[in-house]
Amino acid sequence: MQYEKDLKSEHKELFLEAREYLLSFDGIMETKKERITTYSNKKGGICHMRTMPYGIDLGFLKGAKMENKLGLLTGKGKAIRVLPQKELNKEAVEYYINQAIKINYKKQE
């Protein structure tokens, strides 16, 4: 499983710090899948996370619908945008997580 690979990575501490921070948001749940660890709430997916050679990637599942005023999201796909992190930028993560949560609630209305 990817989670076990992430725990063996040289970026294990960053992964665990980000994991703890993601789980601190109200209602966020973690799902360990074969190829990725995902985070969601009862309204839908929020993001996934994995270690990378430079640190971690947080892939926001509805990132293409999010405002990127901070200019930190990368990618050009139809849905996902990635927030690469060499060290945890809690303010940026919070900015994008809050948008993802709002998008989940809007699609349910």
Order of alpha helices (4+ residues) and beta strands (2+ residues): alpha-alpha-beta-beta-beta-beta-beta-alpha
